[in-house]
């Protein structure tokens, strides 16, 4: 283990340790999270998913930071995406049981809120994940690639980040071979659908946090996709 890896791990442990060592901090988090779910979604994704991208950068370049990477712009983007993901979770978790009932399954609308395990709850959680990751995720992943390219193109600066995004240019120039064959066809069915099935088996107050933690893995996947794009 290199010195910079050791220091990075120490930083992460110190940053998150108050939530495990202090009951007051943990209770404040739970209370604020319960009352301000959207704000906390912004914060969770802004912190955890950006952490994933930093780890992805380490995998790709050997460094946790480099000029033009744009940690702050990426955190802002992830915070905004966190709002969209929170909204998507509510929409798909609420709508999927209704759709399954329409198809003839005897599933109560509140099944994902029930305690314990049941096969109907697992079926519902899997269905929510399936619809979420086949309808919402591809759009989200593509938009993220575009904003990522925009940040890099503008040197990772705050000023450049708030300049107009050249959506058409970035969309056309996106490496669709990697986006389709790796990001869509491999990560969605083999990781995201199973992972989000677990997500929707959890109590509602823990789902966004778990999803944000999964954002760390997304950073790794993006690093691998970037490496494949250059291969």
N, C-alpha and C positions, 0 to 999 in steps of 0.2 A: 504494500500500500504506500503510495506516494504521500509526501507531506501535505500537499494541497487537498488530497482526498480525506486525510485525517482531519484537517482543519474544517473542511466542508461538513463532515459528519458531526464534529463537535458543535459547529454553528447550528445545525439543524436540531440536535439534541437540546441545546441550551434554549433555542427559540420556542420549542414545543413543550419543554419540561414543565413550565408553570401549570399547564392544563392537566398534568398528571400528578403534580406534587402539591398543588394548592387547591383545596376544596372551594375556597372563595372565588378563585379565578374560574374554575370549572362551573360553578353555580351561576356566575355572571354570564358565562358563555351560553349555558343552557337557557337562561332567562331571556337574554337578548336575541338568541337564535329563534326562540319561540315567538317573540313579539315582532321581530323584524327579519322575517325569512328572506326577503329579496335582497336586503342590504348584506346579510350574511352570505348569501349565494355569491354576491359580487366579491366579497372578501375571500371566501374559501377558494373560489376558482382563481382569483387574482394571485393568491399566495401559492396554493398547492400545484395548480397546473403550470404556473410559471416556474416553480421549482422543478417540475418534470422537464420543462424545456431546457433549463440550465443543465440538468443531468444529461439530456439528449445532446447538448452542445459538447459536454465532456466526452461522450461516446464518439461523437463525430470528429472533434478537433483535438481532443486531449486537454482542453481548457474549460474552466467553468465560466469564463467571460472573455470576450474579445471585442475590439472596437467595431461598432456598427451593429452589434447584436440587438441592442435596444431592450434591455430588461424592463424598464418602466413602460414603454409602449406595449410590450407584450403582456404585462400585468394588467394594463387598462383593457386591452382586447379581451383577455381571459375573464376579467370582471364583467364586461358587457355580455360575453358569451354565457357566463354563469347565470345572468338574468334570463337569457333565452332558454337555457337548459332547465332552470327551475320552472319556467312557464310550461315547457314541453313535458316535464315530469307530471305536473298537475293535470294538463290536458289529456295525456295518454293514459295516466293512471286512473283518471275519472271516466274517460270515454271508452276504454277497452272493455271493462266489465259489462257496460251497457251494450256494446256491440256483440260480445259473446252471448249475452242473454238474447239478443235479437236473432242470433244464429241457432238458438234452441238450447243452449247450456243453462242449467239451473244454477246461476251464479249470482249471489247478492252483490249489489253495487259497492258495499262496504267490505268486501272480502279481504282486500289488501290491508285493511286496518285491523283485522282480527288477529288475536294472539295465537301463537303456536303454529304448527305445520299441518298442512293438509294438501292433498294432491290437487284439489280445485284451486287452492291458493297458488300452488306452484304453476299450474297451467295458466292461471291469470297473469302471474308475474312474467312467465316466459312469453306470453302473448303481448304484454305491454312492451317488453324488451324488443321483441321481434318487430312490432310496428314502429316503435321509436327509432330503431336502428336501420330500418329499411326506408322509412319515410323522411325522418328528420335528420338522421346522422349524415347521410351523403351530402346534403346541402350544407350542413354545419362544417363538415370536414373540408369541403371545397372552399367555402368562405374563409375558413382559417388559413388555408394555403395562400389565398389571395392577400389577406391582411399580412401574413408572414412575409410574402414577397414585397409588399408595399413598405413594410418596416425596413427590410434590408436595403431596398432600393434608395431609401432616404437616409441611409447611414445610421439608423437606430435612434434618431433624434426626436425629441418631443415636437419641435416645430415641423419637421418633415412628416411626422406621423399624422398631424392634423391637416396636411395638404390633401387635395382631392385624390381619391384612390382611382387608379386607371383600371377599372374592373374589366373592360373588354380586352385590353392588352394582356393582363395577367391571366385571364380566363383562357384565352387562346394559346398562350405560351406555357400553360401548365402541363407538366409531364403526365398526360392521361394514361400512358401505359403503366406507369408505377401507381398512379392514383387508382386506376381500375383494378389491376391485377394484384396489387399488394394491399393498399389501404382499404378498398371496398371488398374485394373477394376473399381476402385472408383475415384481416383484423376484425371485420364486422361479424362474420359467422363463427369464427374460432375463438374470439376473445370478447368482443363487446356484447354480443347477445347473451352468452353465458354469464358474463360479469354483471350485466344489468338485470339479469334474472335474479341474481343474488340481491342486487340493489333493491328491487321492488318486493323482496321477501322481508326486508328490514322495516322497522317502524318508520313512518313518514318523516319524523324529525331527523333521522339519521341518513336519509337517502342522498341528499345533496352533498353532505360531507363525504360519504363513501364514493360518490361519483367524482368529487373533486380529487380525492386520493387516487382514483383510477386515472385522473388526468396526468399523474406522474408517469404512468405507463404510456399515455398518449405522446408525451414528450420523447420517450424512447422510440416509439414507433415512427414519429416524425423524423427523428435522426436517422433511422434505418432507411426510411423512404428517401431522404435526401441523399444518402450514400448510394442507394440504388439508382437515383436519377442521374448521378454523375458517372455511374459505371458504364 
